[in-house]
Structures are given as C-alpha cells and as structure tokens.
Amino acid sequence: MKKFQSSRRLWVCLALMLLFMTVAGSAAAGSDGQEYAVASMQDTDQTVAIVTAGALNVRTGPDASFRSIAVIYQGQLVNLLGRWATNNWVLIRLYNGTEGWVNSVYLQTSVPISQLPVVGGSPPPPEAVPPIAGSVAIVNTGALNVRSGPGPTYHSVAVVTSGQQLLLIGRNASATWVKVQLPNGVQGWVNVYYVRTSVQVVNLPVVDAAPPDASQAVGIVNTGAVNVRSGPGAQYNSTAVLNSGTTVSLIGRNADATWTKVRLSNGVEGWINSAYLNTNVSIWSLPAVESAPPENGAIVNVGALNVRYGPGTGFGAFAVVFRGQVVTLIGRSAHGTWAQVRIPNGAIGWVNSNYLISPVPYESLPVTVP
C-alpha cells in the first residue's frame, strides 16, 4: 500500500511539472506576439491600423462577396499595404504574413486611408466584377433599383445591393440621378442619395435620358396608403386603396388639377388626390375630365366660393370651398338661389347655387328656410 501511494505522488509531481512547462511555453509565444505588435507600432517605416470591430473578416478581395480567409479581433494590430480606389477597402498584412482585404470602416488607422497607394487586389468573381477603370459608385443601401431613366416613374431594369460597385457614366441635369453600368454590362439610372461616388456628381457629364417607356403618363403613390375614389373629391366613396410605390396610369385631371383620374393595373379607374402622386408629366398637361357628382351632390364651378351662415351675402362666411370640390345638397331657400349644403369637413352652410353643377334640379330641393 505504501509503495502504491509513493508511485501515485510521483505521477502527480510529474504531471504538475509538464503542466508548468506547457504554460510557460504558451506565455513565451504570447510574449513574442506582443513584442511584434509593439515593434510594428513603433516602426515609422510602416503604416498600421487597429481593429475597432469585435470580429472582422479578412477577405481575398475588396468586397463582401469574396471569401473570408481569416478573422481578426478588436484591438488587434495590422499593417496597411494599400487601398481600393474608393477608400472603402484596404489591403492589410497580419502578424503571420497573411495578406487580405478588410472594410476600412472597422479600422483606426495611423494615416488617412487616402494616402495609401491604390492596389488592384485579387480578380473578383464573375457576379461581382467591379469596374476596371473610371469613376465608380458604391451602393450604400440594402437594395436599390436600377431604372431605365432618371426618376422613380421609370421601370426597374435591375436591383443592386449594399457594397456593390457600379461604373459611373453620367448624370441628369439636376445631378439627382446618375447613369451607371453594372458588372454584367447592363446600364441604367440610380438615385444619387443611395450611392457613394469616387468623384463629385456635378463633375460627371450630363447625358440624355430616353422618355418613359410607358405609352402613356404614369404616376407613383408617394404616401403610405391612398384612397382611389369614384370622383375628384373626398366626398366620393373609396373604390380601392393603394400602397406606397404603386404605379398607375394617368388618364386626366379635374379643372384645377387637384385630383387626377387614374387607371389601376387591373383596369379599374378612379380618382386620386394629386398631392399623393409622383408623375412623369405635369398633371396640368393631362386632359380635363368631367365627372358626375355623387347622389344629391354638386360640384363647385368657381375658383373659390364662400360658405355662409345663412342664405344671402348679408350673412357672414365661415368657410370656403374651391373649384372641383363636391358638396352635398340639403335644401334651399324659399326665395332666391341659395342652397343649403354639407361641405367636405361635415359643416353645414349656404352657398349661391349659381356656382354649383348638379344633376339635381334646384327646385326639387326641400325648402329649409322660408
């Protein structure tokens, strides 16, 4: 028994010695790595950067579509070798000699990135080939439509995603849209708000854009949801509801262009408040279209019409209705041409019936004031 206990103590001692030697070796290796980092930071012949992200992929090329070959962590020191033309990716060298590309957003650098030399990098995969030469734009939103012309009323020819590089060709006159070429050769237009460019947009040449593809004028809903009504006014019943971004064909307008008659994709026609449409033509250029008033309704046929407390100009006005608005007929005065109406906000008052258009004969209205 004593011999067994002595052997056991011997094995425990040997195990502890081995453990100590392993830890000491690891510490020495860690010390070597730390000495390399300190030396790099003090080396004035090299430019360095510190990782600011928790974990950062090192890739084979200057784009998120390239495969990751290493991961570096917050606080780690790397050497800077060069940059991509648009400064958003940099080529680095790790302490073990590995070279690769990282997004410059996640680095704190010892010099401005623009001072680094421009380098080429590895050939990109076919689906993400960046432009080889010329000014470029980088998509800075999740997904972006590339359109056939400089405006949201043009149809989408492609969709590009965040980080993708596009070759810049030109711009529209107001510098709000740029014409670009995709890696596959497709050309189109993107809104400048959603890209970062390597040159100022105003310095690009102005290029002509083809007219909208549609054979007729079109509009796009620019609010969360809008009612399509049976006539040009809020008094008409709603026949459909369209969400933001829905495209409609433009048919006509009311007299003051405050309402636009449209045709939906399913063929249904109706009216939308012009304020809630982005159109590829001026609404005033559309033909004026007459519409029948609703039952017991009348359309204002003058620029502005006072709504009064009583049937005559001697009564004060408390509201104004405008050309094209619809009012509901309630009654009339026994004498004169004054009609009692309900206006769009629900208030009841009196207006001169000479300035109303309605299929309801004035004489058929009930007398509400002797």
Long-range contacts (C-beta under 8 A, 24 or more apart in sequence): 33-95, 36-95, 37-77, 37-95, 40-77, 40-79, 40-95, 41-77, 46-79, 46-80, 47-79, 47-80, 47-109, 47-110, 47-111, 47-116, 48-77, 48-78, 48-79, 48-80, 48-109, 48-110, 49-77, 49-78, 49-80, 49-90, 49-92, 49-107, 49-108, 49-109, 49-110, 50-75, 50-76, 50-77, 50-78, 50-107, 50-108, 51-75, 51-76, 51-78, 51-106, 51-107, 52-106, 52-107, 52-108, 53-106, 56-102, 56-103, 56-106, 57-102, 58-92, 58-94, 58-98, 58-100, 58-101, 58-102, 59-100, 59-101, 59-102, 60-100, 60-101, 60-122, 61-101, 61-121, 61-122, 61-123, 61-124, 62-88, 62-89, 62-91, 62-101, 62-121, 62-130, 63-89, 63-101, 63-124, 63-128, 63-130, 63-163, 63-164, 63-165, 64-103, 64-163, 65-124, 65-125, 65-127, 65-128, 65-163, 66-101, 66-122, 66-124, 66-125, 66-128, 69-98, 69-100, 70-94, 70-98, 70-100, 72-102, 78-102, 78-107, 80-109, 80-110, 80-111, 80-116, 81-116, 81-119, 82-116, 82-117, 82-118, 82-119, 83-113, 83-114, 83-116, 83-117, 83-118, 83-119, 84-118, 84-119, 84-121, 85-118, 85-136, 85-198, 86-136, 86-138, 86-165, 86-196, 86-198, 87-113, 87-114, 88-138, 88-196, 89-121, 90-116, 91-119, 91-121, 126-183, 127-183, 128-164, 128-183, 129-183, 130-165, 130-183, 131-165, 131-166, 131-167, 131-181, 131-183, 134-167, 134-168, 135-167, 135-168, 135-197, 135-198, 135-199, 135-204, 136-165, 136-166, 136-167, 136-168, 136-197, 136-198, 137-165, 137-166, 137-167, 137-168, 137-178, 137-180, 137-190, 137-195, 137-196, 137-197, 137-198, 138-163, 138-164, 138-165, 138-166, 138-195, 138-196, 138-197, 139-163, 139-164, 139-166, 139-190, 139-194, 139-195, 140-194, 140-195, 140-196, 141-194, 144-190, 144-191, 144-194, 144-195, 145-190, 146-180, 146-182, 146-186, 146-188, 146-189, 146-190, 147-188, 147-189, 147-190, 148-188, 148-189, 148-210, 148-213, 149-189, 149-209, 149-210, 149-211, 149-212, 149-213, 150-176, 150-177, 150-179, 150-189, 150-209, 151-177, 151-189, 151-212, 151-280, 152-220, 152-278, 153-212, 153-214, 153-218, 153-219, 153-220, 153-247, 153-278, 153-279, 153-280, 154-189, 154-212, 154-213, 154-280, 155-213, 157-186, 157-188, 158-182, 158-186, 158-188, 160-190, 166-190, 166-195, 168-197, 168-198, 168-199, 168-204, 169-204, 169-207, 170-204, 170-205, 170-206, 170-207, 171-201, 171-202, 171-204, 171-205, 171-206, 171-207, 172-206, 172-207, 172-209, 173-206, 175-201, 175-202, 175-204, 178-204, 179-207, 179-209, 212-280, 214-249, 214-280, 216-249, 216-250, 217-249, 217-250, 217-279, 217-280, 217-281, 217-285, 217-286, 218-247, 218-248, 218-249, 218-250, 218-279, 218-280, 219-247, 219-248, 219-250, 219-260, 219-262, 219-272, 219-277, 219-278, 219-279, 219-280, 220-245, 220-246, 220-247, 220-248, 220-277, 220-278, 220-279, 221-245, 221-246, 221-248, 221-272, 221-276, 221-277, 222-276, 222-277, 222-278, 223-276, 226-272, 226-273, 226-276, 227-272, 228-262, 228-264, 228-268, 228-270, 228-271, 228-272, 229-270, 229-271, 229-272, 230-270, 230-271, 230-294, 231-271, 231-291, 231-292, 231-293, 231-294, 231-326, 232-258, 232-259, 232-261, 232-271, 232-291, 232-324, 232-326, 233-259, 233-271, 233-299, 233-324, 233-325, 233-326, 233-344, 234-273, 234-326, 234-344, 235-294, 235-297, 235-325, 235-326, 235-327, 235-328, 235-344, 236-271, 236-294, 236-326, 237-294, 239-268, 239-270, 240-264, 240-268, 240-270, 242-272, 248-272, 248-277, 250-279, 250-281, 250-283, 250-286, 251-286, 251-289, 252-286, 252-287, 252-288, 252-289, 253-283, 253-284, 253-286, 253-287, 253-288, 253-289, 254-288, 254-289, 254-291, 254-323, 254-324, 255-288, 255-323, 255-324, 256-303, 256-322, 256-323, 256-324, 257-283, 257-284, 257-286, 258-322, 258-324, 259-324, 260-286, 261-286, 261-289, 261-291, 292-359, 293-326, 293-357, 293-358, 293-359, 294-326, 294-328, 296-328, 296-329, 296-360, 297-326, 297-327, 297-328, 297-329, 297-358, 297-360, 298-326, 298-327, 298-328, 298-329, 298-339, 298-341, 298-353, 298-356, 298-357, 298-358, 298-360, 299-324, 299-325, 299-326, 299-356, 299-357, 299-358, 300-324, 300-325, 300-326, 300-327, 300-355, 300-356, 301-355, 301-356, 301-357, 302-355, 305-351, 305-352, 305-355, 306-351, 307-341, 307-343, 307-347, 307-349, 307-350, 307-351, 308-349, 308-350, 308-351, 309-349, 309-350, 310-350, 310-369, 311-336, 311-338, 311-340, 311-350, 311-369, 312-336, 312-338, 312-350, 315-350, 318-347, 318-349, 319-343, 319-345, 319-347, 319-349, 321-351, 327-351, 327-356, 329-358, 329-360, 329-365, 330-365, 330-368, 331-365, 331-366, 331-367, 331-368, 331-369, 332-362, 332-363, 332-365, 332-366, 332-367, 332-368, 332-369, 333-367, 333-368, 333-369, 334-367, 334-369, 334-370, 337-362, 338-369, 339-365, 340-368, 340-369
